[in-house]
Amino acid sequence: MNPITTINRTDDALRLAQEVRKKRVSPEELVEESFRIIQQWNPSLNAVIHPRKEKALKEAAERDFSDKPFGGVPILVKDAGHTLKGEPSTSGSRLLKNHVAQQTSCFTKKLEEAGFVVIGQSNVPEFSFTNVTNSELYQPALNPWDTTRSPGGSSGGAAAAVASGMVPVASASDGGGSIRIPASFTGLVGLKPTRGRTPVGPGSGRDWQGAAVSFGLTKSIRDTAALLDVLQVVQQGAAFQTPLFEKGYSSLLHEEKTRPFRIAYTLESPVGSPVSEEAEEAVKQAIRWFEQKGYPVEEAAPPVDGVELMRSYYVMNSGETAAMMGNIEKRLGRKLAFDDMELITWVLFNAGKKLSAADYSNTFSVWDYAAYQMAQFHETYDLLLAPATGEVAPLVDREYRSPELKERMRNIQEYTAAEQQEIVWDMFDESLAVTPFTQQANLTGQPAISLPTYKSADGLPLGIQLTAPKGREDWLLLIGHEMEQDGLFV
C-alpha cells in the first residue's frame, strides 16, 4: 500500500473561489498550483490524459470572474461527453484517439459560466463501459489511497485527480454508478442527480436512454450543493426534464434541523452476490449514527427484481453500442473489425446487432415497473441506505474473466441473440459483484449519493449510498451535510 493523499475537505472549490474574490490569490496562480500537483502526482496516478495548461492560463488571465460562484477555480472534465470545442474527445477509444470536439457541450458551457477554468481532461475506460478505469489507449488510472488499486470507473481519472488534490472538483458522469463507485473507492462525495436534472446536450439528451446523468465529484457537501445549483437547468431541447429546485441547494445547508427521515436499509446485494464485511460495517456504522440522531431505521429491501433489471440494462448497453458503432462506421466509411476496439466493446457491439426492436423496447417496461415499485417503497420510507460498493477498491491487476470466457467473447458473432446476452451477463458477472448497488437508481431515474463515512482496517475508504425519491436531492444533501458536520467523513 502506497497512500499519497490526505483529503483536506476545507480546501474545496468554494473556498478557492472566495480567495479569488478577495484577491488573495489569482486564477492564474490557482491554475499553476493545479499543474504543480499534476506534475508531481500524475506520473503515479495517470488521472489526467489531456492537459491544456497554456490555454487555461490564458483564459484565467483574460476572463471576467465577477459574481461567479466558482470564479477562477480549475476543473478537469471527463473525456466522455463533456466536450470542449477544439479539444480531444476520445471516450478512451483507439477508434477516436485523433477525434477533436467540434462543439462545446451545454454541460461544459454551464461549468464555464459558473466560473470554472477547464485545465484538461480526465482518464476514462473505453466508452465508459466498466466500473474501473483501464483503457488500452491510456492505460489504468490508479488510486491515490493505494496505487496498487483502481479508483473505480468510469469517472476514475476524475476521482483520482480530486482525491490527490490536483483539482477541487472534476466533472463526471454516471450511467450505472460511474460517479458513486469512484467516490466510494477514493473517499469523495459522489451525487448522481435525478434524471433530467443536469442535461448534457446539444443533441445528446437521451444518454443510455436516460440511465446516464452528468454531474461531478467533490470533497465537500457545500461544493456538491453549489455545483448542483449552477448545473440544474430545464433545457427545452433535452429528452428528459426535471423542475428546478427554486429554493437553491446551497441555502439548505443553513437550515438548523432536518426532517426526521424514515430510513430503510439493506445489506443484501440486488443480484445476490457476496457483500464484504467491511461494506456491511459501513452501513451498520451509519445506522448507529441515524439511531443516535433519532431517525427511525428499519431493515427493508425494495421488491425490485435486481437480476431482471440488470439483464434489461445489458440489453440497453448492447443496443446503444450497436447504434453508436454503426454511426462510427458511417463516418469512417468502412466496417469495424475486432482490432478496432477492446473486447468488451466488441461483445456489446455484436450482441446489439442481433437484438430485435421488440427486445430492446421491452427493457424499458422493466425500468418503468421498477420505478413504480420504488415510488411505492418511498411512500413508506424516505431514504434507502445501502453500501455504495460491495467491497473496497479492487486491485488494478484483478482479472474478471477466465480464458474460456474470453474465447467466447472473441467469437460472439457465432452465437444466437439469447446466447449472446448470456455471454454479456457472464462478461460483467464478477465485476458487477464488486459494485452491485448503484445501477438501480440509474434505471429508475432516482437521485443517489455516495458519502465517504467509512475507512477499512487497511485504511481504504468505502462509501455508503443513500437513494431518495425523484427530485429529492435536497434530502440527500441535508443528510450528507449533517454527517459531514458531525465529523463522519473520512
C-alpha positions, -999 to +999 in steps of 0.1 A: +000+000+000+013+034-010-010+062+000-003+096-014-034+115-003-049+131+028-081+149+017-084+184+030-122+190+028-120+227+038-097+234+009-127+230-015-137+248-046-159+274-028-130+284-006-107+288-035-133+310-053-136+331-022-098+336-021-100+348-057-129+372-049-109+386-020-079+389-043-057+368-020-049+346-050-053+350-087-070+325-111-036+321-128-020+311-096-046+285-090-041+270-124-003+270-118-008+253-085-030+226-101-004+219-127+023+217-100+004+189-083-004+173-116+033+173-124+040+158-090+014+131-089+001+123-124+030+101-133+019+079-104-018+081-109-024+086-147-055+107-139-050+135-165-047+125-201-051+158-220-037+188-201-043+223-216-020+245-195-013+274-218-049+278-229-061+275-193-036+302-181-047+325-209-084+320-200-076+325-163-059+358-171-085+372-195-119+360-184-142+380-161-149+360-129-170+387-112-200+372-094-192+337-105-198+311-077-167+292-088-148+321-103-112+312-113-113+276-099-095+249-120-115+219-131-109+188-152-137+175-175-143+138-182-132+127-217-166+112-224-193+136-235-182+167-216-167+182-248-148+214-252-145+227-288-111+222-303-100+197-276-096+159-279-128+139-275-118+103-275-140+085-249-110+064-241-112+046-275-085+038-300-110+045-328-114+081-316-079+087-305-075+116-330-110+129-327-114+166-318-146+181-305-165+203-330-186+220-303-187+226-265-214+206-247-241+225-229-229+208-197-193+221-202-207+256-210-226+256-177-193+248-159-175+277-176-205+300-169-201+292-132-165+304-134-145+272-137-114+271-158-110+238-177-074+227-173-077+194-191-094+161-193-095+130-171-089+094-178-118+070-187-123+034-198-133+028-234-167+043-239-172+043-201-183+007-201-166-005-169-165+002-132-127+005-133-107+029-155-083+008-176-085+017-212-059+002-236-054+036-251-045+055-219-037+026-195-052+024-160-058+053-136-046+045-101-060+052-067-043+079-045-051+059-014-032+029-027-016+029-061-019-008-065-057-003-066-082+012-090-100+044-083-131+028-100-148+039-131-159+051-153-150+085-138-119+071-123-094+097-136-117+124-122-118+107-088-080+102-087-075+139-096-098+153-069-087+129-042-050+137-048-056+175-048-050+182-085-084+200-087-111+205-060-138+194-084-139+173-115-168+167-139-181+131-140-210+111-154-229+081-140-246+055-162-245+027-138-226+041-108-197+059-125-198+088-101-207+069-069-184+040-074-152+061-077-164+083-049-167+052-027-133+040-036-115+073-032-132+090-002-152+116-022-188+129-023-205+114-053-240+125-062-260+112-091-288+136-097-324+129-108-328+120-145-331+152-164-317+175-137-284+182-155-287+175-192-255+175-214-267+184-249-269+196-275-284+166-293-273+140-267-300+143-241-310+106-242-277+091-230-282+054-225-320+061-227-318+083-195-297+059-175-266+082-177-266+115-158-238+141-157-225+159-126-192+160-107-170+146-079-163+168-049-147+169-015-175+186+004-213+187+006-213+225+002-194+222-031-219+195-042-248+217-033-233+248-051-224+227-081-260+214-084-273+250-081-253+260-112-259+229-132-296+223-127-315+235-157-347+229-176-332+226-211-360+227-237-341+206-262-334+179-236-351+145-238-358+145-200-367+174-178-370+179-140-385+210-125-359+234-110-354+234-072-362+271-070-351+274-033-315+265-042-295+237-027-268+258-010-295+276+011-305+242+026-272+238+044-280+268+066-312+252+080-308+241+116-327+209+116-335+183+090-368+164+090-370+131+108-364+110+077-376+074+077-347+052+068-348+018+052-316-002+050-304-033+032-271-053+033-282-076+006-268-073-030-296-068-055-281-095-077-274-120-048-236-115-049-215-116-017-211-084+002-179-078+022-179-075+060-164-040+055-193-029+033-218-042+058-199-025+087-200+008+068-238+006+067-240-005+103-219+024+114-243+047+096-273+030+112-258+037+147-255+073+138-290+076+124-304+060+156-284+083+178-298+112+159-334+099+164-341+089+128-364+058+126-344+030+109-358-003+096-343-032+076-363-033+044-353-040+008-373-028-023-392-055-041-374-049-073-360-079-092-324-069-094-313-096-118-341-089-143-332-052-140-296-058-148-304-081-177-325-052-191-296-029-186-273-051-206-298-053-234-298-015-235-260-014-234-259-038-263-284-019-284-268+015-277-234+002-285-245-012-318-261+021-327-230+041-317-206+019-336-228+018-366-227+056-367-189+055-364-188+031-393-208+056-414-184+084-405-154+063-413-169+048-444-159+012-435-170-017-414-154-020-380-133-050-371-122-068-340-089-049-338-107-016-338-119-019-302-115-035-269-130-069-262-159-057-241-169-032-268-167-059-294-191-081-274-216-053-268-214-042-305-221-076-319-247-085-293-266-053-301-267-061-338-287-092-332-313-077-308-348-073-321-365-040-318-391-056-296-365-070-271-349-036-269-382-018-263-393-043-237-363-034-215-379+000-207-410-016-194-388-033-168-373+000-159-407+017-157-421-010-134-390-008-112-395+030-110-432+023-099-421-002-073-396+023-059-422+051-058-444+027-037-414+019-015-408+055-008-443+061+004-432+042+035-395+051+036-379+084+027-344+071+021-328+038+013-294+031+028-271+005+014-233+000+007-221+022-021-199-007-033-197-043-023-161-040-012-131-016-012-113-006-043-101-036-063-065-043-072-056-028-106-044-062-120-075-081-108-088-104-135-126-106-140-128-130-170-115-165-175-096-176-207-126-197-216-150-167-213-126-145-233-127-171-261-165-170-262-163-132-262-140-131-291-163-154-311-195-136-300-207-134-336-212-172-337-239-173-311-277-166-311-291-134-297-301-152-265-267-169-261-250-135-267-269-120-238-257-148-216-222-140-226-227-104-218-240-113-184-210-136-178-187-109-190-198-085-163-206-110-136-175-108-114-171-070-118-208-065-110-202-083-077-178-055-067-204-028-074-239-042-074-257-014-056-255+015-079-273+006-111-309+006-098-311+043-094-299+049-129-327+028-143-354+042-121-342+078-126-338+085-089-310+106-072-285+087-051-253+097-033-221+080-021-209+095+012-173+089+025-181+078+060-161+047+065-124+035+064-114-001+063-089-017+087-063-013+058-070+024+057-091+024+025-122+045+021-156+029+015-188+048+009-224+044+019-252+050-006-284+069+001-312+068-025-341+093-025-374+097-045-371+115-078-364+152-074-353+149-037-316+157-040-322+181-012-329+153+013-296+136+003-277+168+007-292+176+041-283+141+055-248+144+039-243+178+055-253+166+089-229+136+087-201+159+075-207+184+103-206+155+128-172+145+115-182+112+099-163+119+066-130+100+065 
